[in-house]
Every structure is written in structure tokens, then in C-alpha cells.
Amino acid sequence: MPRSSPKRRAKFAVGGAIIFVTLVGLVAWATLRPGSTVFYMTASEVLAAGSFERDHRLNGTVIPGSIERDGLLTTFMVTDGEADVPVTTEAPLPDAFRDRSEVVALGTFDGDAFSAHQVLAKCPSKFKARA
């Protein structure tokens, strides 16, 4: 059996160390960015945070009867069961958007209303368990 040379082992050790340091650096960079570990906030968390100018995601359920449309402008209320937040958007809404649909809105909060530039709606399941 031929033995590997010390020079070859050193190359593998240096290459492995570079890969390891790079991976650790990328993981640290990804997790330490503000907002990177929280995918979305609930209505209660948005109200507790107060106003923010940087984009955040708001998750909740559309309150029945709260949807009002005026041209492209749509206003509706989102709840997490504990708090309600008004949402306004001029973005096109998905087909699955309706009363009681679960939504994720991406935008800013001025302390009174959430201004969304993108609204996603969870598609209702067509396959439900039999009762």
C-alpha cells in the first residue's frame, strides 16, 4: 500500500479548513441578519412592535366582512385571534384571497395600519379528512 505524502495530507487539511470556515461564516451571516430567523409576525407581535419602516411579514386570518375594495386599493383586517391589524394594499390579490383565508402580507407598519406591497393567501385544502 502506498503511503500518502505529508505534502498531500497538508493540502487536504488546508482545503478542509477553508471549506469549514466558509460554511461556519455563511451560517453565522445568515442567522445574524436582522429578521432572518423570524419568517413572519402575528397581529399581536406587529402591534407590540409599534411602527417599522423595514419590510416585515404579517400572518393572520382575514376577518369576515372586512374586505373593502376601491379600484386597486384594498383594505381588510387581519387577526391572530387576539389582536386585529388593518391592512391596505394596491397589489393584485391572489385568487385564494377571501374572508377567513390565511394570509401573509409583506410590507411596513406605521403604528396604525399595515401597508402591504405583496399579499399571499394560503390555498384552502381540497382534501379534508372525513368526519
N, C-alpha and C positions, 0 to 999 in steps of 0.2 A: 504494500500500500504506500503510495507516495504521500509524504507529509506536505501540508501546505506551508508555504514560506511565511516568515514573520511579516514580510512586506505586504503580502496578500491579506493576511489577517488584519493588519493595521488599516488597510483600505476599507475592508468591510466594517470595522469598528467605527471609523470616521464617518462612513456613509450612513450607518445605522444611527449614529448620534445625531447627524444632521437631520435625518428623517424624523427622529423622535422629538427633537427640539422644535422643528417646524410644526408638527402635529400639536404639541402642547401649546405653542404660540397661537395657532389658529383656534383651538378650543377656548383658550383664555380670551382672545379677542372677541369671539362670537358670543360668549356668555357675559362679558363685562360691558357690552354696549348697552346704553340705556333702553329699556323696554324690550330687550331681546328675549328675556325669559318669560314674559307675560304675553300670551297671544292676544288676549282681549280683556277688557274691563267690563264689569257688570254696571247696571244703572246706579246702584248704591255706591260703588267704588268711584264712578265718574263724579257723582255729586259730592262725595267726600274729598276728592282731589281738588275740587274747585276748577278754575279756568286753566286751560293749557293751550298753547299755540302750536305745539308739535302734534303731528298726527297720532291718534290712538284708535284702537278698535273698540267699539261698543257692542256688546252682545246682549240680546234680550228678546222678548216676545212682543209683537205688535199688539197693542191694546185694541180690542174690537171697537169699531165706530170712531176711531181717532184719525183715520186717514182722510186728509183733505188735499185736493188737487186744484191748482190754479195754473193752467198751462203746463210748463215744465216743472214748476215749483211744487214739491210735495212735502207736506208736513204730517207727521204722525208721532204717536207716543210709544216708547219702548219701556217695558217693565222687566224687572227680575223677580217680581213677587213682593218686594219690599219697598222699592222706590221706582218712580216714573221719570223719564227724561224725554223732553220734546226733541224731535229730530227734524231738520229741514234739509232738503236736497234738491238739486236741479239735475241730478244724474238720472239716466234712464234706469228704471227699476226692473228687476227680473220678473219673468212670468210667474214664478212661485210666490211672489210678494203679495200678501193679502192679510186680512185680520187673523190674528193668532199664529201667524207664521214666525218662526225663529229667524232673526236677522243678525247680521254682523255689519255695522256701519263704520266706515273708515273716515275720520275727519277730526275736527277740533271742537273744543267746548269753551264757550265764553262765560260760563258760570250760570247761564240761564237756559241756553239751547245748544244742542249738538248740531254742528254744521257738517254734513257728510258729503264727500265728493265721490263716494262709492258705497253702494248698498248691496249686500249679498243676502240671499234668502235660502234657508235650508229647504231642500226639496222634501215634500211630505212623502212618507213611505207608502208605497202601494202594496207592500206585503206586510200585513199585520197579522199577528197571531190570533187564532180563533179563540173566542171566549168560551 
